[in-house]
Amino acid sequence: MVNKIIKLGTEYHVCEACDMTYKEEEIAKKCEDWCNKNHSCNIEIIKHAVKK
């Protein structure tokens, strides 16, 4: 399950598997699915990550 956090009035979504943070919930879910299935990160997904 993707975690939601709000920072400075903006909602972010965090992959529970690798702790990467995204603005879009859909991408965070894709990241978490990939991480859980492959036990690795996908560069095409994490390029959308934002700094916490």
C-alpha distance matrix in Angstrom:
0.0 3.8 6.4 9.6 13.0 16.5 19.3 22.8 21.8 19.4 15.7 13.6 10.0 9.1 7.7 6.9 9.3 12.2 11.9 13.2 13.2 13.8 15.5 14.1 10.6 11.6 12.5 9.5 7.7 10.9 11.0 7.9 9.4 12.7 12.1 10.9 13.8 16.4 15.9 17.1 16.6 18.0 20.6 20.4 16.8 17.2 20.4 18.5 17.0 18.6 20.1 18.6
3.8 0.0 3.8 6.6 9.9 13.3 15.9 19.4 18.6 15.9 12.3 9.9 6.2 5.6 5.3 6.0 9.0 10.8 9.6 10.3 9.7 10.1 11.8 10.8 7.6 9.5 10.0 6.6 6.3 9.8 9.4 7.3 9.9 12.6 12.0 12.1 15.0 17.0 16.3 16.7 15.4 16.6 18.6 18.4 14.6 14.6 17.5 15.3 13.7 15.0 16.5 15.2
6.4 3.8 0.0 3.8 6.6 10.3 12.9 16.5 15.9 13.8 10.4 8.3 5.6 5.0 6.7 6.8 10.5 11.7 9.4 10.5 9.2 10.3 11.6 11.7 9.2 12.0 12.4 8.9 9.7 13.2 12.3 10.5 13.5 15.9 14.7 15.0 18.2 19.9 18.7 18.9 17.5 19.0 20.6 20.6 16.8 16.1 18.8 16.4 14.1 14.5 15.4 13.2
9.6 6.6 3.8 0.0 3.8 6.9 10.0 13.3 12.3 10.3 6.8 5.7 4.6 6.3 9.3 10.2 13.8 14.3 11.5 11.7 9.3 9.6 9.7 10.4 8.5 12.0 12.7 9.9 11.4 14.8 14.2 13.2 16.2 18.4 17.7 18.3 21.4 22.9 21.9 21.6 19.7 20.8 21.8 21.5 17.8 17.0 19.1 16.1 14.0 13.6 14.5 12.3
13.0 9.9 6.6 3.8 0.0 3.8 6.5 10.0 9.7 8.2 5.8 5.2 6.3 7.6 11.2 12.0 15.5 15.3 11.9 12.1 9.2 10.1 10.0 11.9 11.1 14.8 14.9 12.2 14.4 17.5 16.4 15.8 19.1 20.9 19.8 20.8 24.0 25.2 23.7 23.2 21.1 22.3 22.9 22.8 19.2 17.8 19.5 16.6 14.0 12.7 12.8 10.0
16.5 13.3 10.3 6.9 3.8 0.0 3.8 6.7 6.0 5.4 4.4 6.1 8.8 10.7 14.5 15.7 19.1 18.5 15.0 14.6 11.3 11.5 10.3 12.7 12.7 16.5 16.8 14.7 17.2 20.1 19.2 19.0 22.3 23.9 23.1 24.3 27.4 28.5 27.1 26.2 23.9 24.8 24.8 24.6 21.2 19.7 20.8 17.7 15.3 13.3 13.2 10.5
19.3 15.9 12.9 10.0 6.5 3.8 0.0 3.8 5.4 5.3 6.5 7.5 10.8 12.2 16.0 17.4 20.4 19.2 15.5 14.8 11.5 12.1 11.0 14.2 15.0 18.7 18.3 16.4 19.3 21.8 20.5 20.8 24.2 25.4 24.3 26.0 29.1 29.7 28.1 26.8 24.3 25.2 24.8 24.8 21.7 19.7 20.3 17.5 14.9 12.1 11.3 8.6
22.8 19.4 16.5 13.3 10.0 6.7 3.8 0.0 3.8 5.6 8.5 10.4 14.0 15.7 19.5 21.1 24.0 22.6 19.0 18.0 14.6 14.6 12.9 16.2 17.6 21.1 20.8 19.4 22.4 24.8 23.6 24.2 27.5 28.6 27.7 29.6 32.5 33.0 31.6 30.1 27.3 28.0 27.2 27.0 24.2 22.2 22.3 19.4 17.2 14.0 13.1 11.0
21.8 18.6 15.9 12.3 9.7 6.0 5.4 3.8 0.0 3.8 6.7 9.7 13.3 15.8 19.6 21.3 24.5 23.5 20.0 18.9 15.2 14.5 12.1 14.8 16.0 19.5 19.9 18.7 21.4 23.9 23.3 23.9 26.9 28.4 27.9 29.5 32.3 33.2 32.1 30.8 28.0 28.4 27.8 27.2 24.2 22.7 22.9 19.6 17.9 15.1 15.2 13.2
19.4 15.9 13.8 10.3 8.2 5.4 5.3 5.6 3.8 0.0 3.8 6.5 10.2 13.0 16.6 18.8 21.8 20.7 17.4 15.9 12.1 10.9 8.3 11.1 12.6 16.0 16.2 15.3 18.1 20.4 19.9 20.7 23.6 25.0 24.7 26.5 29.1 29.9 29.0 27.6 24.6 24.8 24.2 23.4 20.5 19.2 19.3 15.9 14.4 12.0 12.7 11.3
15.7 12.3 10.4 6.8 5.8 4.4 6.5 8.5 6.7 3.8 0.0 3.8 7.0 10.1 13.6 15.8 18.9 18.3 15.2 13.9 10.3 9.0 6.8 8.8 9.4 13.1 13.6 12.3 14.8 17.4 17.1 17.5 20.4 22.0 21.8 23.3 26.0 27.1 26.2 25.2 22.5 22.7 22.7 21.9 18.6 17.6 18.4 14.9 13.3 11.7 12.9 11.3
13.6 9.9 8.3 5.7 5.2 6.1 7.5 10.4 9.7 6.5 3.8 0.0 3.8 6.7 10.2 12.6 15.4 14.7 11.6 10.2 6.5 5.6 4.8 7.1 7.6 11.2 10.9 9.1 12.0 14.5 13.7 14.2 17.3 18.7 18.3 20.0 22.7 23.5 22.6 21.4 18.7 19.2 19.2 18.7 15.3 14.1 15.2 12.0 10.0 8.9 10.3 8.9
10.0 6.2 5.6 4.6 6.3 8.8 10.8 14.0 13.3 10.2 7.0 3.8 0.0 3.8 6.8 9.4 12.2 12.0 9.5 8.4 5.6 5.2 6.1 6.7 5.6 8.9 8.7 6.0 8.6 11.4 10.6 10.6 13.7 15.3 14.9 16.3 19.1 20.2 19.4 18.5 16.2 16.8 17.5 17.1 13.4 12.6 14.5 11.6 9.7 9.9 11.6 10.4
9.1 5.6 5.0 6.3 7.6 10.7 12.2 15.7 15.8 13.0 10.1 6.7 3.8 0.0 3.8 6.1 8.8 8.4 5.8 5.7 4.4 6.3 8.8 9.6 8.3 10.8 9.7 6.2 8.7 11.1 9.2 8.7 12.3 13.6 12.4 13.8 16.9 17.8 16.4 15.7 13.7 15.1 16.1 16.4 12.8 11.4 14.0 11.9 9.3 10.0 11.0 9.6
7.7 5.3 6.7 9.3 11.2 14.5 16.0 19.5 19.6 16.6 13.6 10.2 6.8 3.8 0.0 3.8 5.5 5.8 5.0 5.5 6.5 8.2 11.3 11.1 9.4 10.7 9.2 5.5 7.0 8.9 6.4 5.2 9.0 10.1 8.7 10.1 13.2 14.0 12.8 12.4 10.8 12.5 14.3 14.8 11.2 10.3 13.6 12.2 10.0 11.9 13.1 12.4
6.9 6.0 6.8 10.2 12.0 15.7 17.4 21.1 21.3 18.8 15.8 12.6 9.4 6.1 3.8 0.0 3.8 5.8 5.4 7.9 9.4 11.7 14.6 14.6 12.4 13.8 12.7 9.0 9.5 11.6 9.3 6.7 10.1 11.5 9.2 9.5 13.1 14.3 12.4 12.9 12.4 14.8 17.0 18.0 14.5 13.5 17.0 15.9 13.4 14.9 15.5 14.1
9.3 9.0 10.5 13.8 15.5 19.1 20.4 24.0 24.5 21.8 18.9 15.4 12.2 8.8 5.5 3.8 0.0 3.8 6.0 8.3 11.0 13.3 16.6 16.4 14.5 15.0 13.4 10.2 10.3 11.3 8.4 5.9 8.8 9.3 6.2 6.7 10.3 10.9 8.6 9.4 9.6 12.5 15.0 16.5 13.5 12.5 16.3 16.0 13.8 15.9 16.5 15.8
12.2 10.8 11.7 14.3 15.3 18.5 19.2 22.6 23.5 20.7 18.3 14.7 12.0 8.4 5.8 5.8 3.8 0.0 3.8 5.6 9.1 11.8 15.5 15.9 14.8 15.6 13.1 10.2 11.6 12.0 8.4 7.5 10.8 10.2 7.1 9.2 12.3 11.8 9.3 8.5 7.8 10.9 12.7 14.7 11.9 10.1 13.6 13.8 11.2 13.2 13.5 13.3
11.9 9.6 9.4 11.5 11.9 15.0 15.5 19.0 20.0 17.4 15.2 11.6 9.5 5.8 5.0 5.4 6.0 3.8 0.0 3.8 6.4 9.8 13.2 14.3 13.4 15.1 12.9 9.7 11.8 13.0 9.8 9.1 12.8 12.9 10.3 12.2 15.5 15.4 13.1 12.2 10.8 13.3 14.5 16.1 13.0 10.7 13.8 13.2 10.0 11.0 10.9 9.9
13.2 10.3 10.5 11.7 12.1 14.6 14.8 18.0 18.9 15.9 13.9 10.2 8.4 5.7 5.5 7.9 8.3 5.6 3.8 0.0 3.8 6.8 10.5 11.8 11.7 13.1 10.4 7.9 10.9 11.5 8.2 9.1 12.7 12.3 10.6 13.3 16.0 15.6 13.9 12.1 9.6 11.3 11.8 13.0 10.0 7.3 10.1 9.4 6.2 7.7 8.4 8.6
13.2 9.7 9.2 9.3 9.2 11.3 11.5 14.6 15.2 12.1 10.3 6.5 5.6 4.4 6.5 9.4 11.0 9.1 6.4 3.8 0.0 3.8 7.1 9.0 9.5 11.7 9.5 7.2 10.7 12.0 9.7 10.7 14.2 14.5 13.4 15.9 18.6 18.6 17.3 15.6 12.8 13.8 13.8 14.3 11.0 8.8 10.7 8.6 5.4 5.6 7.0 6.7
13.8 10.1 10.3 9.6 10.1 11.5 12.1 14.6 14.5 10.9 9.0 5.6 5.2 6.3 8.2 11.7 13.3 11.8 9.8 6.8 3.8 0.0 3.8 5.5 7.0 9.0 6.9 5.9 9.6 10.7 9.5 11.2 14.2 14.6 14.5 17.0 19.2 19.5 18.9 17.1 13.9 13.9 13.7 13.1 9.8 8.6 9.7 6.6 4.9 5.6 8.5 9.1
15.5 11.8 11.6 9.7 10.0 10.3 11.0 12.9 12.1 8.3 6.8 4.8 6.1 8.8 11.3 14.6 16.6 15.5 13.2 10.5 7.1 3.8 0.0 3.8 6.6 9.1 8.2 8.1 11.4 12.8 12.4 14.1 16.7 17.5 17.9 20.1 22.2 22.7 22.4 20.7 17.5 17.0 16.6 15.4 12.3 11.7 12.0 8.3 7.7 7.3 10.2 10.6
14.1 10.8 11.7 10.4 11.9 12.7 14.2 16.2 14.8 11.1 8.8 7.1 6.7 9.6 11.1 14.6 16.4 15.9 14.3 11.8 9.0 5.5 3.8 0.0 3.8 5.5 5.6 6.6 8.9 10.2 10.9 12.7 14.6 15.7 16.8 18.7 20.4 21.3 21.6 20.1 17.1 16.2 16.3 14.4 11.3 11.9 12.5 8.8 9.3 10.2 13.5 13.9
10.6 7.6 9.2 8.5 11.1 12.7 15.0 17.6 16.0 12.6 9.4 7.6 5.6 8.3 9.4 12.4 14.5 14.8 13.4 11.7 9.5 7.0 6.6 3.8 0.0 3.8 5.5 5.1 6.2 8.7 9.8 10.5 12.3 14.2 15.2 16.5 18.3 19.8 20.1 19.3 16.8 16.3 17.3 15.7 12.2 13.0 14.6 11.3 11.2 12.5 15.3 15.1
11.6 9.5 12.0 12.0 14.8 16.5 18.7 21.1 19.5 16.0 13.1 11.2 8.9 10.8 10.7 13.8 15.0 15.6 15.1 13.1 11.7 9.0 9.1 5.5 3.8 0.0 3.8 5.5 5.2 6.3 8.7 10.0 10.6 12.4 14.3 15.5 16.6 18.2 19.1 18.3 15.8 14.7 15.9 13.8 10.6 12.5 14.0 11.2 12.1 14.3 17.5 17.9
12.5 10.0 12.4 12.7 14.9 16.8 18.3 20.8 19.9 16.2 13.6 10.9 8.7 9.7 9.2 12.7 13.4 13.1 12.9 10.4 9.5 6.9 8.2 5.6 5.5 3.8 0.0 3.8 5.3 5.0 6.1 8.6 9.8 10.5 12.1 14.2 15.3 16.1 16.9 15.5 12.6 11.4 12.2 10.3 6.9 8.7 10.3 7.8 8.8 11.6 14.9 15.8
9.5 6.6 8.9 9.9 12.2 14.7 16.4 19.4 18.7 15.3 12.3 9.1 6.0 6.2 5.5 9.0 10.2 10.2 9.7 7.9 7.2 5.9 8.1 6.6 5.1 5.5 3.8 0.0 3.8 5.4 5.0 6.2 8.6 9.8 10.4 12.2 14.2 15.2 15.2 14.3 11.8 11.7 13.1 12.2 8.4 9.0 11.5 9.2 8.6 11.0 13.6 13.8
7.7 6.3 9.7 11.4 14.4 17.2 19.3 22.4 21.4 18.1 14.8 12.0 8.6 8.7 7.0 9.5 10.3 11.6 11.8 10.9 10.7 9.6 11.4 8.9 6.2 5.2 5.3 3.8 0.0 3.8 5.3 5.1 6.1 8.5 9.8 10.6 12.2 14.0 14.6 14.4 12.7 12.6 14.8 13.6 10.1 11.6 14.3 12.3 12.2 14.8 17.4 17.4
10.9 9.8 13.2 14.8 17.5 20.1 21.8 24.8 23.9 20.4 17.4 14.5 11.4 11.1 8.9 11.6 11.3 12.0 13.0 11.5 12.0 10.7 12.8 10.2 8.7 6.3 5.0 5.4 3.8 0.0 3.8 5.5 5.1 6.1 8.5 10.0 10.6 11.9 13.2 12.5 10.6 9.6 12.0 10.5 7.4 9.9 12.5 11.2 11.9 15.1 18.0 18.7
11.0 9.4 12.3 14.2 16.4 19.2 20.5 23.6 23.3 19.9 17.1 13.7 10.6 9.2 6.4 9.3 8.4 8.4 9.8 8.2 9.7 9.5 12.4 10.9 9.8 8.7 6.1 5.0 5.3 3.8 0.0 3.8 5.5 5.2 6.1 8.6 9.9 10.4 10.8 9.6 7.4 7.4 9.8 9.5 6.1 7.3 10.6 10.0 9.7 13.0 15.5 16.2
7.9 7.3 10.5 13.2 15.8 19.0 20.8 24.2 23.9 20.7 17.5 14.2 10.6 8.7 5.2 6.7 5.9 7.5 9.1 9.1 10.7 11.2 14.1 12.7 10.5 10.0 8.6 6.2 5.1 5.5 3.8 0.0 3.8 5.4 5.1 6.1 8.5 9.9 9.8 10.0 9.0 10.2 13.0 13.2 9.9 10.6 14.1 13.3 12.4 15.2 17.1 17.1
9.4 9.9 13.5 16.2 19.1 22.3 24.2 27.5 26.9 23.6 20.4 17.3 13.7 12.3 9.0 10.1 8.8 10.8 12.8 12.7 14.2 14.2 16.7 14.6 12.3 10.6 9.8 8.6 6.1 5.1 5.5 3.8 0.0 3.8 5.6 5.3 6.1 8.5 9.7 10.4 10.1 10.5 13.9 13.5 10.8 12.5 15.9 15.3 15.1 18.3 20.5 20.7
12.7 12.6 15.9 18.4 20.9 23.9 25.4 28.6 28.4 25.0 22.0 18.7 15.3 13.6 10.1 11.5 9.3 10.2 12.9 12.3 14.5 14.6 17.5 15.7 14.2 12.4 10.5 9.8 8.5 6.1 5.2 5.4 3.8 0.0 3.8 5.6 5.2 5.8 7.5 7.4 7.0 7.2 10.8 10.9 8.9 10.6 13.9 14.2 14.3 17.8 20.0 20.8
12.1 12.0 14.7 17.7 19.8 23.1 24.3 27.7 27.9 24.7 21.8 18.3 14.9 12.4 8.7 9.2 6.2 7.1 10.3 10.6 13.4 14.5 17.9 16.8 15.2 14.3 12.1 10.4 9.8 8.5 6.1 5.1 5.6 3.8 0.0 3.8 5.5 5.4 4.9 5.2 5.8 7.9 11.4 12.6 10.4 10.7 14.4 14.9 14.0 17.2 18.7 19.2
10.9 12.1 15.0 18.3 20.8 24.3 26.0 29.6 29.5 26.5 23.3 20.0 16.3 13.8 10.1 9.5 6.7 9.2 12.2 13.3 15.9 17.0 20.1 18.7 16.5 15.5 14.2 12.2 10.6 10.0 8.6 6.1 5.3 5.6 3.8 0.0 3.8 5.8 5.6 8.0 9.5 11.4 15.1 16.0 13.7 14.3 18.0 18.2 17.3 20.3 21.7 21.6
13.8 15.0 18.2 21.4 24.0 27.4 29.1 32.5 32.3 29.1 26.0 22.7 19.1 16.9 13.2 13.1 10.3 12.3 15.5 16.0 18.6 19.2 22.2 20.4 18.3 16.6 15.3 14.2 12.2 10.6 9.9 8.5 6.1 5.2 5.5 3.8 0.0 3.8 6.0 8.3 10.1 11.2 15.0 15.6 14.0 15.4 18.8 19.3 19.1 22.4 24.2 24.5
16.4 17.0 19.9 22.9 25.2 28.5 29.7 33.0 33.2 29.9 27.1 23.5 20.2 17.8 14.0 14.3 10.9 11.8 15.4 15.6 18.6 19.5 22.7 21.3 19.8 18.2 16.1 15.2 14.0 11.9 10.4 9.9 8.5 5.8 5.4 5.8 3.8 0.0 3.8 5.3 7.8 9.1 12.8 14.1 13.2 14.2 17.4 18.6 18.4 21.8 23.4 24.1
15.9 16.3 18.7 21.9 23.7 27.1 28.1 31.6 32.1 29.0 26.2 22.6 19.4 16.4 12.8 12.4 8.6 9.3 13.1 13.9 17.3 18.9 22.4 21.6 20.1 19.1 16.9 15.2 14.6 13.2 10.8 9.8 9.7 7.5 4.9 5.6 6.0 3.8 0.0 3.8 7.2 9.9 13.2 15.3 14.0 13.9 17.4 18.7 17.7 20.7 21.7 22.2
17.1 16.7 18.9 21.6 23.2 26.2 26.8 30.1 30.8 27.6 25.2 21.4 18.5 15.7 12.4 12.9 9.4 8.5 12.2 12.1 15.6 17.1 20.7 20.1 19.3 18.3 15.5 14.3 14.4 12.5 9.6 10.0 10.4 7.4 5.2 8.0 8.3 5.3 3.8 0.0 3.8 6.7 9.7 12.2 11.3 10.9 14.1 15.9 15.1 18.2 19.3 20.3
16.6 15.4 17.5 19.7 21.1 23.9 24.3 27.3 28.0 24.6 22.5 18.7 16.2 13.7 10.8 12.4 9.6 7.8 10.8 9.6 12.8 13.9 17.5 17.1 16.8 15.8 12.6 11.8 12.7 10.6 7.4 9.0 10.1 7.0 5.8 9.5 10.1 7.8 7.2 3.8 0.0 3.8 6.4 8.9 7.8 7.1 10.4 12.2 11.5 14.8 16.3 17.7
18.0 16.6 19.0 20.8 22.3 24.8 25.2 28.0 28.4 24.8 22.7 19.2 16.8 15.1 12.5 14.8 12.5 10.9 13.3 11.3 13.8 13.9 17.0 16.2 16.3 14.7 11.4 11.7 12.6 9.6 7.4 10.2 10.5 7.2 7.9 11.4 11.2 9.1 9.9 6.7 3.8 0.0 3.8 5.5 5.4 6.2 8.6 10.7 11.3 14.9 17.0 19.0
20.6 18.6 20.6 21.8 22.9 24.8 24.8 27.2 27.8 24.2 22.7 19.2 17.5 16.1 14.3 17.0 15.0 12.7 14.5 11.8 13.8 13.7 16.6 16.3 17.3 15.9 12.2 13.1 14.8 12.0 9.8 13.0 13.9 10.8 11.4 15.1 15.0 12.8 13.2 9.7 6.4 3.8 0.0 3.8 5.4 5.1 5.9 9.0 10.0 13.4 15.6 18.1
20.4 18.4 20.6 21.5 22.8 24.6 24.8 27.0 27.2 23.4 21.9 18.7 17.1 16.4 14.8 18.0 16.5 14.7 16.1 13.0 14.3 13.1 15.4 14.4 15.7 13.8 10.3 12.2 13.6 10.5 9.5 13.2 13.5 10.9 12.6 16.0 15.6 14.1 15.3 12.2 8.9 5.5 3.8 0.0 3.8 5.9 5.8 7.8 10.1 13.7 16.5 19.1
16.8 14.6 16.8 17.8 19.2 21.2 21.7 24.2 24.2 20.5 18.6 15.3 13.4 12.8 11.2 14.5 13.5 11.9 13.0 10.0 11.0 9.8 12.3 11.3 12.2 10.6 6.9 8.4 10.1 7.4 6.1 9.9 10.8 8.9 10.4 13.7 14.0 13.2 14.0 11.3 7.8 5.4 5.4 3.8 0.0 3.8 5.5 6.0 7.7 11.5 14.4 16.5
17.2 14.6 16.1 17.0 17.8 19.7 19.7 22.2 22.7 19.2 17.6 14.1 12.6 11.4 10.3 13.5 12.5 10.1 10.7 7.3 8.8 8.6 11.7 11.9 13.0 12.5 8.7 9.0 11.6 9.9 7.3 10.6 12.5 10.6 10.7 14.3 15.4 14.2 13.9 10.9 7.1 6.2 5.1 5.9 3.8 0.0 3.8 5.1 5.1 8.8 11.2 13.5
20.4 17.5 18.8 19.1 19.5 20.8 20.3 22.3 22.9 19.3 18.4 15.2 14.5 14.0 13.6 17.0 16.3 13.6 13.8 10.1 10.7 9.7 12.0 12.5 14.6 14.0 10.3 11.5 14.3 12.5 10.6 14.1 15.9 13.9 14.4 18.0 18.8 17.4 17.4 14.1 10.4 8.6 5.9 5.8 5.5 3.8 0.0 3.8 5.5 8.5 11.2 14.2
18.5 15.3 16.4 16.1 16.6 17.7 17.5 19.4 19.6 15.9 14.9 12.0 11.6 11.9 12.2 15.9 16.0 13.8 13.2 9.4 8.6 6.6 8.3 8.8 11.3 11.2 7.8 9.2 12.3 11.2 10.0 13.3 15.3 14.2 14.9 18.2 19.3 18.6 18.7 15.9 12.2 10.7 9.0 7.8 6.0 5.1 3.8 0.0 3.8 6.6 10.1 12.7
17.0 13.7 14.1 14.0 14.0 15.3 14.9 17.2 17.9 14.4 13.3 10.0 9.7 9.3 10.0 13.4 13.8 11.2 10.0 6.2 5.4 4.9 7.7 9.3 11.2 12.1 8.8 8.6 12.2 11.9 9.7 12.4 15.1 14.3 14.0 17.3 19.1 18.4 17.7 15.1 11.5 11.3 10.0 10.1 7.7 5.1 5.5 3.8 0.0 3.8 6.9 9.2
18.6 15.0 14.5 13.6 12.7 13.3 12.1 14.0 15.1 12.0 11.7 8.9 9.9 10.0 11.9 14.9 15.9 13.2 11.0 7.7 5.6 5.6 7.3 10.2 12.5 14.3 11.6 11.0 14.8 15.1 13.0 15.2 18.3 17.8 17.2 20.3 22.4 21.8 20.7 18.2 14.8 14.9 13.4 13.7 11.5 8.8 8.5 6.6 3.8 0.0 3.8 6.4
20.1 16.5 15.4 14.5 12.8 13.2 11.3 13.1 15.2 12.7 12.9 10.3 11.6 11.0 13.1 15.5 16.5 13.5 10.9 8.4 7.0 8.5 10.2 13.5 15.3 17.5 14.9 13.6 17.4 18.0 15.5 17.1 20.5 20.0 18.7 21.7 24.2 23.4 21.7 19.3 16.3 17.0 15.6 16.5 14.4 11.2 11.2 10.1 6.9 3.8 0.0 3.8
18.6 15.2 13.2 12.3 10.0 10.5 8.6 11.0 13.2 11.3 11.3 8.9 10.4 9.6 12.4 14.1 15.8 13.3 9.9 8.6 6.7 9.1 10.6 13.9 15.1 17.9 15.8 13.8 17.4 18.7 16.2 17.1 20.7 20.8 19.2 21.6 24.5 24.1 22.2 20.3 17.7 19.0 18.1 19.1 16.5 13.5 14.2 12.7 9.2 6.4 3.8 0.0
